Amino acid sequence: MSVGKVYLVGAGPGDPGLLTWRAIKLMSFCDVVCYDLLVSPAILSLVPAEKEMMPVGYRGYCGSSIEYGMHPDVVAEALAGKTVLRLKSGDPFIFGRATEECRSLTHHGIDYEIVPGITSALGAAAYAGFPLTSNGMASDVTFVSGHRPSKTLTSWASMGKSSGTLVLYMGAKKLAVHAAKLIAEGRDPDTPVALVASATSYKQKLLTTTLGKVDEVMDADIHSDGSPVLVIMGQVVDLSSELDWRSRLPLAGRSVMVPCQHEAVSESLRVAGAEVIRGPGTEMECGFNPFDWKRIMASKALWLADDNAAKALQASAAEHKMDIRSWPWEITGTKSALCHLARYGLLIDENERAPESSLSLVSSEDDAGLCGCQFIVTAPKFSMGKLDICWVDDSAVMEMLITRPDLFNWQYLVTTKPKLAHMLSQQGIAHHLVAFDDIGKALALLTPEQNRHVA
């Protein structure tokens, strides 16, 4: 058996729109996707449903050293001959342990490639509304790992006020200690400081303070949910109010799970500032149940609502070993049904409306007639976490949401289907019925969480 290959791919800071084109293509190319727990559901939802997915690594600073180079599951999958996408938050080569992982792969005789990603410092600053360098304020920027003592902190403290910007990765938990050290080394206590949680995601929170007041914000809500917090120090932080662009977007701070059948709407929601999560996929199965098939066999005339209704009739007839050339019915149907059956040599009369004398065969439960199509929902292979806005327009998907609390949890449940809204009302489930044409405006009216704070 030949050994597989591993792609170490940066998933960026959180917003799926910041993924590289190479990363997206590899999601479809690789056999297995092994992902960090920091990689967002919005990004994971882009992985094709048929791909194997495995959570590996850990979430955030775990307080202890890791005893392995590359995660054992990644090594095992590659040695089994599979092509593995190792999806890592941020950039693999910036505090991502990629050196140890590459050496481990080489030790096991496994080839690898590195695909860079946008590191969280770049995304956090841009989405918080300030640059990392700016003419007359900062001409350099320093990235430091903050969960271990570093000589870099002392060096940065000794520099002049306008010397540059300092970014602390994994430094929020020890920020008070770092701040005291910097001030003791001569850094101005009035140096602006930004704490950015969940950078570039819809949950991004920004808290601004100064170096001398850091100890006053250590118990702030920004630390409450365990999300990674990036610390940025320097004069550039003062530009956040002036250059803030993201909060002006109508759907800023919102995340929307969009039904797979409404994929075309996703981009307009993204442009409006929303983080879009692709909803569970559905596959259509065609064929009539035994009771309905008896009614069909007892009928002389059939009317087909569309090509899917025609496919359902074909599937059930084939199941009962009925040759299409010997079908006993007088069949009419819409143009799409006519075109579909014509490919198989069966010519029917076109009729856009069902004759009173014909039994109607349809492909949607919302239409009058016998429905021969069912949608099978593909459950996600990862937890969606706490969803902000969950938009569902399919009864099968709705049933999965209600019966799988281990996968789905939401703040707002939204549908554009009156029939689905009626069903939810009968079950006492809180929801919002909105018009499809005004979906963006309707979602913007739902109250979002406040994500900006100045200490």
Buried (B, 14 or more C-beta within 10 A) or exposed (E): EEBBBBBBBBBBBBBBBBBBEBBBEBBEEBBBBBBBEBBBBBBBBBBEBEBBBBBBBEEBBEEEEEEEBBBEBBBEBBBEEBBBBBBBBBBBBBBBBBEEBBEBBEEBEBEBEBBBBBBBBBBBBBBBBBBBBBEEBBEEBBBBBBBEEBEBBBEBBEBEEEBBBBBBBBBBBBBBBBBBBBBEEEBBEEBBBBBBBBBBBBBBBBBBBBBBEBEEBBEBBBBEEEBBBBBBBBBBBBBBEEBBEBBEBBBBBBBBBBBBBBEEBBEEBBEBBBBBBBBBBBEEEBBBEEEBBEEBBEBEBBBBBBBBBBBBBBBBBEEEEBEEEEBEBBBBBBEBBBEBBEEEEBEBEEBEEBBEEBBBBBBEEEBEBBBBBBBEBBEBBBBBBEBBBBBBBBBBBBEBBBEBEEBBBBBBBBBBBEEBBEBBEEEEEEBBBBEEEEBBEBBBEBEBEEBBBEB
